[in-house]
Amino acid sequence: MTSSGRVTLKPGDTIGILGGGQLGRMLALAAARLGLKAQVFSPDPDSPAFDVVQNATCAEYADVEALELFASDVAVITYEFENIPSSTAMILSARRPVLPDPKVLETVQDRFAEKNFVSKLGIATARYADVSSAQELKTAIGQIGLPAVLKTRRFGYDGKGQVVVREGDDPETVWADLETRSAILEAFVPFEREISVVAARSASGEVVCYDVTENEHRDHILKYSYAPARISDELAAQARVIAEKIATALNYVGVLAVELFVVPGKDGPSLLVNEIAPRVHNSGHWTLDGASVSQFEQHIRAIAGWPLAHPVRHGDVTMTNLIGDDILDYGKWLGVPGATVHLYGKGAPRPGRKMGHVTEVKAPQKQK
């Protein structure tokens, strides 16, 4: 810690990472490249991030003794996913700096609170309503209209915890099937395309955005990302401004992603914010091979108190997620010119499980 209270690490210091999935794995690898060590805390003994660090803690997030020992071994703590229990973050933040600040989680762990936060910034979102019963769902449908998307307020990702509500659906049945006490109903958005902005913010307030990425999903799971997105420069600039505004309002330190819809209109396309991800993000994986500095290194720089990089994209980049049995065909990618294969070291493939990804970089064509 510096006299100003900001974290400033030096090579050889240790970063604690909550979560042992592929994002934690890639964060640890990025830290090692900068001469920093990483220690991973995860309740899953098969965590792929364990394979790339010397020290790891396998314990439940409610294990106070394990958390205290973990905190004593590291200089700063970060997290690879946003569903860390608030009590865990509170225990750790009393002992070591936790970045991004755990207060961010209070906003983004709850979809209704997140939508309110974005709306108060004057940023457009889909119309939405809070729902806590079948009767409130009926009322919300009357306000929002159909089709609409009913989502749990907490703990949903990759399409989990949500359902599309259409004309003729019985609200009582829909509510019972979602099995939740609190949800949010969002208007269905007839979007032209989905995009995201991966942005980094330093403790000093500097914000650096990567090129806007265009995303394609299969069964609610990201399948392809393209950088740059096929949108106008003006719209891309608007997306970056939105990401910077959100990061600044959150007093964020680290990398975050803002997912947006491009919506057609008579006066041209406009943007609606869909979600905020307070972490490195799947749609930013292209930066590992397609940019001079990856989103993972950028996050490590930010939480270490080091200067942010200003990344240069190497060309047109396509990122392909290897989901489930896709991993069995990894060999076909190994000989593709311009392709780099990343395998996460997970166990047996399961439907919907992200097992790896491939980035393909097409170098810019030289001017004749």
C-alpha positions as CSV (number, residue, x, y, z in Angstrom):
1,M,0.0,0.0,0.0
2,T,1.2,3.5,-0.8
3,S,0.7,6.6,1.5
4,S,-2.4,7.4,-0.6
5,G,-4.0,4.1,0.3
6,R,-3.6,2.8,-3.3
7,V,-2.2,-0.6,-4.0
8,T,1.2,-0.7,-5.7
9,L,2.7,-4.1,-6.1
10,K,6.3,-5.0,-7.1
11,P,7.5,-8.1,-9.0
12,G,7.5,-11.1,-6.7
13,D,4.4,-10.0,-4.8
14,T,1.4,-12.3,-4.7
15,I,-2.1,-11.7,-6.0
16,G,-5.0,-13.7,-4.6
17,I,-7.7,-14.9,-7.0
18,L,-11.1,-16.0,-5.9
19,G,-12.4,-18.6,-8.3
20,G,-10.5,-21.4,-10.0
21,G,-12.1,-21.5,-13.5
22,Q,-10.6,-20.7,-16.8
23,L,-10.7,-16.9,-16.1
24,G,-8.7,-17.4,-12.9
25,R,-6.3,-19.6,-14.8
26,M,-5.7,-17.0,-17.5
27,L,-5.3,-14.2,-14.8
28,A,-2.7,-16.3,-13.0
29,L,-0.8,-16.8,-16.3
30,A,-0.9,-13.1,-17.0
31,A,0.4,-12.3,-13.6
32,A,3.3,-14.7,-14.0
33,R,4.2,-13.0,-17.3
34,L,4.7,-9.8,-15.3
35,G,6.8,-11.4,-12.6
36,L,3.9,-11.6,-10.1
37,K,2.7,-14.7,-8.3
38,A,-0.8,-15.8,-7.9
39,Q,-2.6,-17.9,-5.3
40,V,-6.1,-19.3,-6.1
41,F,-8.9,-19.9,-3.7
42,S,-11.7,-22.2,-4.9
43,P,-14.0,-24.8,-3.3
44,D,-13.6,-27.1,-6.4
45,P,-10.7,-29.5,-6.2
46,D,-10.7,-29.9,-9.9
47,S,-10.3,-26.2,-10.6
48,P,-8.3,-25.7,-13.8
49,A,-6.6,-22.6,-12.3
50,F,-4.9,-24.8,-9.7
51,D,-2.8,-26.3,-12.5
52,V,-0.9,-23.1,-13.2
53,V,-0.1,-21.8,-9.7
54,Q,2.3,-23.0,-7.0
55,N,-0.1,-22.3,-4.1
56,A,-3.8,-22.9,-4.0
57,T,-6.5,-23.0,-1.3
58,C,-9.3,-25.5,-1.7
59,A,-12.0,-24.6,0.7
60,E,-15.6,-23.3,0.9
61,Y,-16.2,-19.6,0.6
62,A,-17.7,-19.7,4.0
63,D,-14.6,-21.1,5.7
64,V,-13.4,-18.1,7.7
65,E,-10.2,-19.7,8.9
66,A,-9.2,-20.7,5.3
67,L,-10.1,-17.2,4.1
68,E,-7.9,-15.6,6.8
69,L,-4.9,-17.8,5.9
70,F,-5.4,-17.0,2.3
71,A,-5.5,-13.3,2.9
72,S,-2.3,-13.5,5.0
73,D,-0.4,-15.0,2.0
74,V,-1.3,-12.3,-0.6
75,A,-1.0,-8.6,-1.2
76,V,-4.2,-7.9,-3.0
77,I,-7.3,-10.0,-3.9
78,T,-9.4,-10.1,-7.0
79,Y,-12.1,-12.4,-8.3
80,E,-12.8,-14.2,-11.6
81,F,-16.6,-14.3,-11.3
82,E,-19.2,-12.0,-9.7
83,N,-21.1,-14.6,-7.7
84,I,-18.7,-14.5,-4.7
85,P,-20.8,-14.4,-1.5
86,S,-20.9,-10.9,0.0
87,S,-19.8,-12.3,3.4
88,T,-16.7,-13.7,1.8
89,A,-15.8,-10.4,0.2
90,M,-16.4,-8.6,3.5
91,I,-14.2,-10.9,5.5
92,L,-11.3,-10.5,3.0
93,S,-11.7,-6.8,2.5
94,A,-11.1,-6.3,6.2
95,R,-7.7,-7.9,5.8
96,R,-6.5,-7.0,2.3
97,P,-7.5,-4.7,-0.5
98,V,-10.1,-6.5,-2.7
99,L,-10.3,-5.1,-6.2
100,P,-12.7,-4.4,-7.8
101,D,-14.3,-3.1,-4.6
102,P,-16.8,-5.6,-3.2
103,K,-19.4,-2.7,-3.2
104,V,-19.5,-3.2,-6.9
105,L,-21.0,-6.7,-6.3
106,E,-23.9,-5.2,-4.5
107,T,-24.9,-3.5,-7.8
108,V,-24.2,-6.2,-10.3
109,Q,-25.2,-9.3,-8.5
110,D,-28.8,-8.2,-8.6
111,R,-30.2,-7.6,-12.1
112,F,-32.9,-5.2,-10.8
113,A,-30.3,-3.1,-8.9
114,E,-28.0,-3.2,-12.0
115,K,-30.8,-1.9,-14.3
116,N,-31.7,0.9,-11.8
117,F,-28.0,1.9,-11.6
118,V,-27.6,2.0,-15.4
119,S,-30.9,3.9,-15.9
120,K,-30.0,6.5,-13.3
121,L,-26.8,7.2,-15.3
122,G,-29.1,8.2,-18.2
123,I,-28.1,5.1,-20.2
124,A,-30.8,3.3,-22.1
125,T,-31.9,-0.3,-21.2
126,A,-34.7,-2.6,-22.1
127,R,-37.9,-1.7,-20.2
128,Y,-38.1,-3.8,-17.0
129,A,-40.1,-4.5,-13.9
130,D,-39.5,-6.1,-10.5
131,V,-41.4,-9.3,-10.0
132,S,-41.8,-11.3,-6.7
133,S,-45.0,-13.3,-7.3
134,A,-47.2,-14.7,-10.1
135,Q,-49.6,-11.9,-9.6
136,E,-46.8,-9.3,-10.0
137,L,-45.7,-11.1,-13.1
138,K,-49.2,-10.7,-14.6
139,T,-49.1,-7.0,-13.7
140,A,-45.6,-6.6,-15.2
141,I,-46.7,-8.4,-18.4
142,G,-49.4,-5.8,-18.7
143,Q,-46.9,-3.0,-18.4
144,I,-44.0,-4.5,-20.5
145,G,-45.9,-6.5,-23.0
146,L,-45.0,-9.8,-24.7
147,P,-42.8,-11.4,-25.6
148,A,-40.6,-10.6,-22.6
149,V,-37.8,-12.3,-20.7
150,L,-38.2,-13.3,-17.1
151,K,-34.9,-13.6,-15.2
152,T,-33.9,-14.4,-11.7
153,R,-32.5,-11.3,-10.0
154,R,-29.4,-13.2,-8.9
155,F,-27.0,-16.0,-10.0
156,G,-27.9,-16.4,-13.6
157,Y,-25.4,-16.8,-16.5
158,D,-25.1,-18.5,-19.9
159,G,-28.9,-18.5,-20.2
160,K,-29.4,-20.1,-16.7
161,G,-32.2,-18.6,-14.6
162,Q,-34.2,-17.1,-17.4
163,V,-37.1,-17.9,-19.6
164,V,-38.8,-16.2,-22.6
165,V,-42.5,-15.5,-21.9
166,R,-44.7,-15.5,-24.9
167,E,-48.4,-14.9,-25.8
168,G,-50.5,-17.8,-24.4
169,D,-48.1,-18.7,-21.6
170,D,-49.6,-19.1,-18.2
171,P,-48.0,-16.6,-15.8
172,E,-48.7,-19.0,-12.8
173,T,-46.8,-21.8,-14.5
174,V,-44.0,-19.7,-15.8
175,W,-43.4,-18.3,-12.3
176,A,-43.5,-21.7,-10.6
177,D,-41.1,-23.2,-13.2
178,L,-38.5,-20.5,-12.6
179,E,-38.4,-21.5,-8.9
180,T,-37.4,-18.1,-7.5
181,R,-38.7,-15.6,-5.0
182,S,-37.4,-12.5,-6.9
183,A,-37.1,-11.9,-10.6
184,I,-37.0,-9.1,-13.2
185,L,-39.2,-9.0,-16.3
186,E,-37.4,-7.4,-19.3
187,A,-39.0,-6.4,-22.6
188,F,-37.8,-8.5,-25.5
189,V,-35.4,-6.5,-27.6
190,P,-35.5,-7.0,-31.4
191,F,-31.8,-6.3,-31.7
192,E,-29.8,-6.1,-34.9
193,R,-26.7,-7.6,-33.2
194,E,-25.1,-8.0,-29.8
195,I,-21.9,-6.2,-28.9
196,S,-19.7,-5.7,-25.9
197,V,-17.0,-3.4,-24.7
198,V,-14.2,-4.6,-22.5
199,A,-12.8,-1.7,-20.5
200,A,-10.1,-1.3,-17.9
201,R,-10.0,1.4,-15.2
202,S,-7.1,2.3,-13.0
203,A,-7.2,3.5,-9.4
204,S,-6.3,7.0,-10.7
205,G,-9.4,7.0,-12.9
206,E,-7.9,6.4,-16.3
207,V,-10.2,4.2,-18.5
208,V,-8.9,2.3,-21.5
209,C,-11.3,0.4,-23.8
210,Y,-10.6,-2.4,-26.3
211,D,-12.2,-2.3,-29.7
212,V,-15.9,-3.0,-29.6
213,T,-16.6,-6.7,-30.1
214,E,-19.5,-8.4,-31.9
215,N,-20.9,-11.5,-30.3
216,E,-22.9,-14.5,-31.5
217,H,-24.6,-16.9,-29.1
218,R,-25.8,-20.5,-29.4
219,D,-28.3,-21.8,-26.9
220,H,-27.6,-18.6,-24.8
221,I,-23.8,-19.3,-24.6
222,L,-21.3,-17.2,-26.4
223,K,-20.0,-19.1,-29.5
224,Y,-18.2,-16.5,-31.6
225,S,-16.7,-13.0,-31.0
226,Y,-15.5,-10.7,-33.8
227,A,-13.2,-7.8,-33.3
228,P,-13.9,-5.2,-34.5
229,A,-17.7,-5.3,-34.4
230,R,-19.4,-4.6,-37.7
231,I,-20.8,-1.3,-36.7
232,S,-20.1,2.4,-37.5
233,D,-17.3,4.3,-35.9
234,E,-19.8,6.6,-34.4
235,L,-21.8,3.8,-32.7
236,A,-18.5,2.2,-31.5
237,A,-17.5,5.5,-30.0
238,Q,-20.9,5.7,-28.2
239,A,-20.4,2.2,-26.8
240,R,-17.0,3.1,-25.4
241,V,-18.4,6.2,-23.8
242,I,-21.1,4.1,-22.1
243,A,-18.5,1.7,-20.8
244,E,-16.3,4.5,-19.5
245,K,-19.3,6.2,-17.8
246,I,-20.3,2.9,-16.0
247,A,-16.7,2.2,-14.9
248,T,-16.3,5.7,-13.5
249,A,-19.6,5.7,-11.7
250,L,-18.7,2.4,-10.0
251,N,-15.3,3.8,-9.1
252,Y,-14.1,0.6,-10.6
253,V,-10.5,-0.8,-10.6
254,G,-9.8,-3.6,-13.0
255,V,-11.4,-4.9,-16.2
256,L,-15.1,-5.1,-16.8
257,A,-17.3,-5.8,-19.8
258,V,-20.5,-4.1,-20.8
259,E,-22.9,-6.1,-23.0
260,L,-25.1,-4.1,-25.3
261,F,-27.8,-4.6,-28.0
262,V,-27.7,-2.7,-31.3
263,V,-31.3,-1.8,-32.0
264,P,-32.4,-0.7,-35.5
265,G,-34.5,2.5,-35.7
266,K,-35.8,5.0,-38.3
267,D,-33.0,7.4,-37.4
268,G,-30.3,4.8,-37.4
269,P,-29.3,2.1,-34.9
270,S,-29.1,2.9,-31.1
271,L,-27.7,1.1,-28.1
272,L,-29.3,-0.6,-25.1
273,V,-27.2,-1.9,-22.2
274,N,-28.0,-5.5,-21.4
275,E,-25.6,-6.5,-18.6
276,I,-22.4,-5.5,-16.8
277,A,-19.8,-8.2,-16.0
278,P,-17.4,-7.0,-13.3
279,R,-14.5,-9.1,-14.4
280,V,-12.5,-10.3,-17.4
281,H,-15.0,-11.6,-19.9
282,N,-15.4,-14.3,-22.5
283,S,-16.0,-11.8,-25.3
284,G,-12.5,-10.4,-24.5
285,H,-10.7,-13.6,-25.0
286,W,-9.7,-12.5,-28.5
287,T,-7.3,-10.0,-26.8
288,L,-5.0,-12.9,-25.8
289,D,-3.6,-13.3,-29.3
290,G,-5.3,-10.4,-31.2
291,A,-4.0,-7.5,-29.2
292,S,-0.6,-6.3,-27.9
293,V,-1.9,-6.6,-24.3
294,S,-4.6,-9.0,-23.3
295,Q,-7.6,-8.2,-21.0
296,F,-6.0,-10.4,-18.4
297,E,-2.7,-8.5,-18.3
298,Q,-4.7,-5.3,-18.3
299,H,-6.7,-6.4,-15.2
300,I,-3.5,-7.5,-13.4
301,R,-1.9,-4.1,-14.2
302,A,-5.0,-2.2,-12.8
303,I,-5.2,-4.1,-9.5
304,A,-1.4,-4.0,-9.1
305,G,-1.4,-0.2,-9.4
306,W,0.7,-0.3,-12.6
307,P,0.0,1.9,-15.6
308,L,-2.6,0.6,-18.0
309,A,-1.6,-0.4,-21.5
310,H,-3.0,1.1,-24.7
311,P,-3.6,-2.1,-26.7
312,V,-3.1,-2.3,-30.4
313,R,-5.2,-4.8,-32.3
314,H,-3.1,-7.0,-34.6
315,G,-5.8,-7.5,-37.3
316,D,-9.3,-8.7,-37.7
317,V,-9.9,-11.4,-35.0
318,T,-12.4,-14.2,-34.6
319,M,-12.7,-16.0,-31.3
320,T,-14.5,-19.4,-31.3
321,N,-15.6,-21.0,-28.0
322,L,-15.0,-24.8,-27.8
323,I,-18.1,-25.9,-26.0
324,G,-18.8,-29.4,-24.8
325,D,-17.8,-32.0,-27.4
326,D,-16.2,-29.3,-29.6
327,I,-13.1,-29.9,-27.5
328,L,-12.7,-33.4,-29.0
329,D,-11.9,-31.8,-32.4
330,Y,-9.2,-29.5,-31.0
331,G,-6.6,-31.1,-33.3
332,K,-8.2,-29.7,-36.4
333,W,-7.3,-26.1,-35.3
334,L,-3.7,-26.8,-34.6
335,G,-2.7,-26.5,-38.3
336,V,-4.9,-23.5,-39.2
337,P,-2.8,-20.5,-40.2
338,G,-3.2,-17.6,-37.8
339,A,-5.1,-19.7,-35.2
340,T,-4.1,-20.1,-31.6
341,V,-5.6,-22.9,-29.4
342,H,-6.4,-22.4,-25.7
343,L,-7.5,-25.5,-23.8
344,Y,-8.6,-25.0,-20.2
345,G,-7.5,-28.3,-18.7
346,K,-11.0,-29.2,-17.6
347,G,-12.3,-32.8,-17.2
348,A,-14.8,-34.6,-19.3
349,P,-16.8,-32.4,-21.7
350,R,-20.4,-31.7,-20.8
351,P,-23.1,-30.0,-22.9
352,G,-22.8,-26.2,-22.4
353,R,-19.4,-26.4,-20.7
354,K,-16.7,-24.1,-22.0
355,M,-13.7,-26.3,-22.6
356,G,-11.4,-23.9,-24.5
357,H,-11.3,-21.4,-27.3
358,V,-9.5,-20.6,-30.5
359,T,-8.5,-17.2,-31.7
360,E,-7.9,-16.5,-35.4
361,V,-6.0,-13.4,-36.4
362,K,-6.2,-12.1,-40.0
363,A,-3.4,-9.6,-40.5
364,P,-4.4,-6.3,-42.1
365,Q,-3.9,-6.3,-45.8
366,K,-1.1,-4.1,-47.0
367,Q,-2.0,-1.1,-49.1
368,K,-1.0,-1.4,-52.8
